[in-house]
Amino acid sequence: MIGELKQALFTNIKNIPGWKTNRKILIIECDDWGGIRMPSKQAYKRLESLGLAVGTSRFNKYDTLANTRDFEYLFSVLQSVKDHNGNSAVLTAISNVANPDFSKIMDADYSQYIYEPFTETLKKYYPEEDVFAKWQEGIREGIFIPELHGKEHICVPLWMEALQSGSRDVLKAFMHEFVSVQVNDTDINASEFRPEFYFNKEIQKTFLKNSCKEGINLFENIFGYKPRVFVPANGVFHPDFDKIVVNNGIKYLYTSHSMPYPNGNGGFHYRWFYPGQKGIDGLRYYTRNCAFEPTDTSYSGIDFTMKQIGAAFRWGKAANISTHRANFVGAIDPQNRSKGLNELSVLLKAIVTKWPEVEFMSSADGLKVMEGELSN
């Protein structure tokens, strides 16, 4: 009982500061699109047989690049529910736009990092399918809107250091085109090499600054528009990078209320934010206030997410739901996709029933409303 009261108190308190609106705006931000995780079920079994610690994470078990069937089922669910303006539910696909080119890195004897656009990775994973056409279809329909998660979802400097030092587990994973392995002799703050913008040496910042620019430019080359929203991988982002993203066209930067950034010596400092806070050169910071992870082992139905949405609306906030691609893909396990999409359908129907005045928006459109109301 005490735990539930504390949870309810936090759910409400976090929505008090910052921008308020009378509109019931609902945003779904889904992380990790475009970036690799587990290549296949066969790769998972091989890595497990090698003794690598891959079995403890649902992301390693189920998460992989989405195929055409994943998109067809996802789009069907999104289009099955309309808001009071007649708009379908929208999923903002927080996307990484590049992945390692494993063959070229190995040919270079691990001496340099070489990447490929995620569109090339899609062709390697699904040579018989035109998966990127589904991305484009979702954009045209206004239901699947990519924004930027970074160039890769990989802490490249530390991953390359591990490869060059001959880390046995990292090299075993590499041979199966898998990156996110946990090894004991790696900086704990770079867990599974996932936080792209973590560094433990100042000299690594130059590479990461270039990655910021390259990611934004590659996003525009792939999708034909500049990203407006930037969600740093694992929520780690140094203040020195803010100016780079805003100077390259980013308008909105996702932050947590307490956001970690590397101190350059293997630790973190923190900075504090409220929704709608204005940073350098007009960059706006925003936060998420709801979570939906239907394939997590702790998931017990939509009630918790609905309570979070209710708290957001109660305090005059847009409801920004955080979720992950791992909930909705089925190339490794179709039952994973079925569970995630079934629960998403239940959630969306419950939302429009309880709040018939709800407005489904992409992140960029919802944050544009925030920008306009804050400017008035």
Secondary structure by P-SEA (a helix, b strand, c coil): caaaaaaaaaaaaaaccccccccbbbbbbbccccccccccaaaaaaaaaacccccccccccccccccaaaaaaaaaaaacccccccccccccccccccccaaaaaaaacccbbbbbcaaaaaaaaccccaaaaaaaaaaaaccbbbbbccccccaaaaaaaaaaaccaaaaaaaaacccccccccccccccccccccccccccaaaaaaaaaaaaaaaaaaaccccccbbbcccccccccaaaaaaaacccbbbbccbbbbbcccccbbbbbbccccccccbbbbbbbcccccccccccccaaaaaaaaaaaaaacccbbbbbccccccccccaaaaaaaaaaaaaaaaaaaaacccbbbbcaaaaaaaaaaaaac
